[in-house]
Amino acid sequence: MKILIIGCGFVGERAADLFHAAGHKVIGATHSSQSSERLADIKSWQALDCDVSCADSVKALRTQTGPVDVFIHCASSSKGGAEMYQAVYVDGMTHLCSAYPEARMFYTSSTSVYPQTDGSLVDEKSTAEPGKDTGRLLRRAEDIALAHNGCVARLAGIYGTERSFLLKNLLEGKSGIEINEDAAEGRLLNQIHADDAAAAIVHLVTHQLSGIFNVVDDADMTQRACLEKLAPLFNLPVPGIKPPDSARKRGWTHKRVSNAKLRTTGWAPRYTDYFTALRDDPQLVSSILKLVIDAGEKPLHRAENIVLIGLMGSGKSTVGRIAAHMLNFQFVDTDHMIVDQAGCSIADIFSKEGEAGFRLRESAVLRQLLGKKHTVIATGGGIITQPVNLPLLQHLGFITWLEASTELLERRTASNNDRPLLRGEEPPLVKLHRLIVERSSLYKALADLRIMTDELSQEESAYGATESARIFFAKRK
Ligand code: S3P
């Protein structure tokens, strides 16, 4: 199929990638030449620019693309008000219809068109007469597609890498449970992971379905239920209540949107609910922690744990156990968790899945540690090599870097065969030296404390870590 995607933002770009990977011819159009040039540089599908609100710009696009089998209007109004909605959605759909009369039409709308505030279950047959002008304009754009036997996907609140207001607001202390007489436990949340939203678009287009489809995950969750589970995952108190925000762009609604219709066509979300995504999406939590760190509005909340980093043989497991005993903390070792979950040794994982497979397991284990407190966490020496791990490590506790001379590292690692990186061609001493050179700056950038262990007993190292952590957390209270 030849597919034109208008708007290659958070969802459009993902959909374009999926269509392309499935062998379709994809043309992605973006509103500015800057973004189309960026996409042209990194994508193997064609990227063009077009201002969908301008009839001439759409005509010019048509001249460039020729006829297409389907167009997907996926452009956003970039936070604009009713005027922007009129221009991008209603006028945009009108222009596309007249420029591409041969094409099937697909319009991505929003579940905000359902105005219900009574907590009821709404499906595609439910009333969708929004109280806000912006919502009414979305409905008019939908009607253009529907009048031409097109397809309308009503997307719930989209989240994904670098975008989750739920988690970002919680971490920045801006969350609250919005209570009113209809919603004693806060609003019902309706969300969809961007990857699932893109997959739903691909599903609807490739199955040539028409009509309206809600695109939302399987969760049935109030704000309170969500925050009561989310806050402890980040060692934060559950936020208090607040009045509904009447200025909300999507309107203040309280309803559970059903995905039953879409599900009966064979689509299923990979992330059935938000918490599954927090656990299974390799980027989601890390990217939001990084946003908070980079924004610097508030120091990142650090869980009350000690995280030990450092090269193989630096004593993380031994020192960690002693430190845990001193503080009456729990002790965990990421390597042991990986081995337990895989049911085989690290050397076996490396040989079956390669180092890349091991690193994925290592990141997954870090995400499983979210919510831990009063724990000493010993990590694998290479954990700091994956950028996605760094914000997680920072959040997970007070970071102590255990250092040791190459000779000591070699002596300590000599008897253990489960370190595949030291079993290659290179002699261990040379390899360890190279790893020190490669990794020292990474350990250093992350460490709250560094301990040179050569001249210390393991008890002394443990004492250094526990006392420094105690002072660190006392100061932050
Ligand atoms: C590795 C260190 C090991 C283990 C794996 C890879 C590394 O952990 O995670 O063999 O890349 O340095 P230890 O540091 O606990 O030996």
Residues whose N, C-alpha, C, O or C-beta is under 5 A from the ligand:
A	BS01	S3P	G310 L311 M312 G313 D335 I346 T379 G380 G381 G382 D418 R419 P420
